[in-house]
Amino acid sequence: MATENRINFWRRNAKVPGRYPKDTKPKFNNLKSKKASSFHEFARSTNDAWDIDDEEDEDFLGSPAPASSLPSGLHSTSTQNQQQQQNQVGDTESRTSHRLASPGSDAQNLHDVQEEDADCEHVNGKVVKSNSEAHLNSSSVRSTLQKQQSLPVRPIIPLVARISDQNASGAPPMTVREKSRLDKFKHLLASPNTDLEELRKHSWSGIPREVRPITWRLLSGYLPANKERRELVLKRKREEYFGFIEQYYHSRTDEHYKDTYRQIHIDIPRTNPLIPLFQQPVVQEVFERILFIWAIRHPASGYVQGINDLVTPFFVVFLSEFVTEDVENFEVAALPLDTQRNIEADSFWCMSKLLDGIQDNYTFAQPGIQNKVKALEELVSRIDEDIHNHFKKYEVEYLQFAFRWMNNLLMRELPLRCTIRLWDTYQAEAEGFSHFHLYVCAAFLIEWRKEILSMVDFQGLLMLLQNVPTIHWGNEEVGLLLAEAYRLKYMFADAPSHYKR
């Protein structure tokens, strides 16, 4: 019976598993807060980090904050602010909103904005009541504005696409403790010969944004520990990369390489499609050059779908070195050409260092991924026999969901901001991207234990595992995930028979 259900599931669903029907309006409820009584309730209340339809974006952007979360005196004003922010944004945001909003709502929204324009004005990107209203004096306007500025501002783009460091609560990451940690990093990095072991020790629990670019370059092995040699190494490696561009990039149209380039060209627009940064032509051209040069210099594997995702964390981190505003909407073309070239070259070399440790994931038949999925299955059978037997009962194969976890290093399961935090630890951990990632995947699976065991059919299990609801995850959740992964590694890595049935 289970086999028949599984066959019928794939026959009925032409779209990728985990996507929602067009007439469904999923809500962004935390799955843990309420147990779904049926698969349909689960589907309506669940999202993963990337697979969001246009209607879901509209629902996320358009739903007002609950009244209970706002001070009573600001409820009506905040409601107007949210409505006007969604209709009176700049050209870039207007294009995004036009894509997200339903056609039938445009006329009504425009009418509402026109009626409210007479009584409202924009102050620093926020909408406040005009001074022309008789009952508001200048002090009350300032007071209201200050209160509004103290409230969390709804982002123009979905929360899933926000790159900046933040906890799930939206609290700013810089605390007294973080300030102290930042000083320790600066002290380590300023020494003539950086102690890499000490740097890894401090980086394991997260790297402050201000020093993340230089720290990633050091931990990846791209830069030497000796401070005096760094500038010379950077200059030489950057020139070497653009030497590859001059030597090889013109061959992308050759018969031998045109299929590789074509696949790269197709995959680039699919990379983080909800983040405007990666839809810029300048950025897509950078990614095409990086991936093509890497592919022809590594003929054993060549380009494989999924490698395109691995460029994005490096690119964002090295870009953040020159950007103080939100990276998501930053126009890269505004940077000086030399800066753009440096970011591109550094992203290429650091990605190459990463892939050197996991290249068997991308060689013919991808044996590295096959072995890791098998290792995950064996590990879960020892860690949580209930989950393992539940999968067997409903004929769910680990390869059906864990292949992507290994191929993309969980990048399709987590928002990019979480991936960057995760990679802080991967850079600090010995064999982080290969060996430690296995335990992170196991911890990630166990995280959804309650939800997995509540699913009593093949379809529901696969929908959950391919659409885990991590949209609101931040640094806190990733920190807990890493702590659990470390515990599992400590218990099982050097004990192959531990808990073995």
Salt bridges, closest charged atoms under 4 A:
ASP48 OD2 - ARG404 NH2 3.90
ASP51 OD1 - ARG19 NH1 3.57
ASP51 OD2 - ARG404 NH1 3.92
ASP53 OD1 - ARG19 NH2 2.50
ASP54 OD1 - ARG99 NH1 2.92
GLU55 OE1 - LYS22 NZ 3.81
ASP57 OD2 - ARG99 NH2 3.81
GLU58 OE1 - LYS25 NZ 3.95
GLU115 OE2 - HIS111 NE2 2.69
GLU133 OE1 - HIS135 NE2 3.56
ASP165 OD2 - ARG212 NH1 3.33
GLU178 OE2 - ARG177 NH1 3.70
GLU178 OE1 - ARG181 NH1 3.60
ASP183 OD1 - LYS179 NZ 3.33
GLU197 OE2 - ARG200 NH1 3.04
GLU198 OE2 - HIS202 NE2 3.28
GLU239 OE2 - LYS235 NZ 2.84
GLU240 OE1 - LYS237 NZ 3.59
GLU255 OE1 - LYS258 NZ 3.15
ASP267 OD1 - ARG270 NH1 3.30
GLU288 OE2 - HIS265 ND1 2.55
ASP309 OD2 - ARG412 NE 2.91
GLU321 OE1 - ARG217 NH2 2.97
GLU344 OE2 - ARG289 NE 2.83
ASP346 OD2 - ARG217 NE 3.05
ASP346 OD2 - ARG238 NH2 2.77
ASP356 OD1 - HIS298 NE2 3.96
GLU377 OE1 - LYS374 NZ 3.94
GLU378 OE1 - ARG382 NH1 3.33
ASP384 OD2 - ARG449 NE 2.44
GLU385 OE1 - ARG501 NE 3.19
ASP386 OD2 - ARG449 NH2 2.87
GLU395 OE1 - ARG6 NH2 3.67
GLU413 OE2 - ARG404 NH2 2.46
ASP424 OD2 - ARG212 NH2 2.82
GLU429 OE2 - LYS489 NZ 2.44
GLU447 OE2 - LYS32 NZ 2.60
GLU484 OE2 - ARG487 NH2 2.59
